[in-house]
Amino acid sequence: MEINLIGAELIGADLRGADLSGADLRCANLHQANLSGANITDVDLNGADLSGANLANAKLAGTDLSVADLSGAKMNGVNLKQEERKRAGSSHHWTTWSGS
C-alpha cells in the first residue's frame, strides 16, 4: 500500500523506524521530525521541508533528496544503497492522511 502525505504537517513528528517506502511526501513539512532508522525508499520528496530533521540510519534508496530542504538535517549513517529497496513495484492503493 502506498501512503499519500502530500502537504502533511508533520513538524517534530516521531517517525523513528517507520516504513514510508513508496510514500508521496511532496510539499510535506517534516521540519525537525525524527526519521531515524526509517525506511524512506522510493519516496517523492519534491518540495518537502526536512530542515533540522533526524535522518540518521534511514534507508533512502531510490529517493531523490535534491528536491527537499535538508538544511541542518542529521544524515549520519544514511543508507542510499539500491539493495535496501523494499518494493520492486507498486499497486498504487492510496491511503490519505489529512492531519490532526
FENCOR-V154159 format. One record per residue. N is the residue number from 1. RES is the residue in three letters. SS is DSSP state (H for helix, E for strand, L for the rest). Layout:
BEGIN
n->N res->RES ss->SS
n->N res->RES ss->SS
END
This chain:
BEGIN
n->1 res->MET ss->L
n->2 res->GLU ss->E
n->3 res->ILE ss->E
n->4 res->ASN ss->E
n->5 res->LEU ss->L
n->6 res->ILE ss->L
n->7 res->GLY ss->L
n->8 res->ALA ss->L
n->9 res->GLU ss->E
n->10 res->LEU ss->L
n->11 res->ILE ss->L
n->12 res->GLY ss->L
n->13 res->ALA ss->L
n->14 res->ASP ss->E
n->15 res->LEU ss->L
n->16 res->ARG ss->L
n->17 res->GLY ss->L
n->18 res->ALA ss->L
n->19 res->ASP ss->E
n->20 res->LEU ss->L
n->21 res->SER ss->L
n->22 res->GLY ss->L
n->23 res->ALA ss->L
n->24 res->ASP ss->E
n->25 res->LEU ss->L
n->26 res->ARG ss->L
n->27 res->CYS ss->L
n->28 res->ALA ss->L
n->29 res->ASN ss->E
n->30 res->LEU ss->L
n->31 res->HIS ss->L
n->32 res->GLN ss->L
n->33 res->ALA ss->L
n->34 res->ASN ss->E
n->35 res->LEU ss->L
n->36 res->SER ss->L
n->37 res->GLY ss->L
n->38 res->ALA ss->L
n->39 res->ASN ss->E
n->40 res->ILE ss->L
n->41 res->THR ss->L
n->42 res->ASP ss->L
n->43 res->VAL ss->L
n->44 res->ASP ss->E
n->45 res->LEU ss->L
n->46 res->ASN ss->L
n->47 res->GLY ss->L
n->48 res->ALA ss->L
n->49 res->ASP ss->E
n->50 res->LEU ss->L
n->51 res->SER ss->L
n->52 res->GLY ss->L
n->53 res->ALA ss->L
n->54 res->ASN ss->E
n->55 res->LEU ss->L
n->56 res->ALA ss->L
n->57 res->ASN ss->L
n->58 res->ALA ss->L
n->59 res->LYS ss->E
n->60 res->LEU ss->L
n->61 res->ALA ss->L
n->62 res->GLY ss->L
n->63 res->THR ss->L
n->64 res->ASP ss->L
n->65 res->LEU ss->H
n->66 res->SER ss->H
n->67 res->VAL ss->H
n->68 res->ALA ss->L
n->69 res->ASP ss->E
n->70 res->LEU ss->L
n->71 res->SER ss->L
n->72 res->GLY ss->L
n->73 res->ALA ss->L
n->74 res->LYS ss->E
n->75 res->MET ss->L
n->76 res->ASN ss->L
n->77 res->GLY ss->L
n->78 res->VAL ss->L
n->79 res->ASN ss->E
n->80 res->LEU ss->L
n->81 res->LYS ss->L
n->82 res->GLN ss->H
n->83 res->GLU ss->H
n->84 res->GLU ss->H
n->85 res->ARG ss->L
n->86 res->LYS ss->L
n->87 res->ARG ss->L
n->88 res->ALA ss->L
n->89 res->GLY ss->L
n->90 res->SER ss->L
n->91 res->SER ss->L
n->92 res->HIS ss->L
n->93 res->HIS ss->L
n->94 res->TRP ss->E
n->95 res->THR ss->E
n->96 res->THR ss->E
n->97 res->TRP ss->L
n->98 res->SER ss->L
n->99 res->GLY ss->L
n->100 res->SER ss->L
END
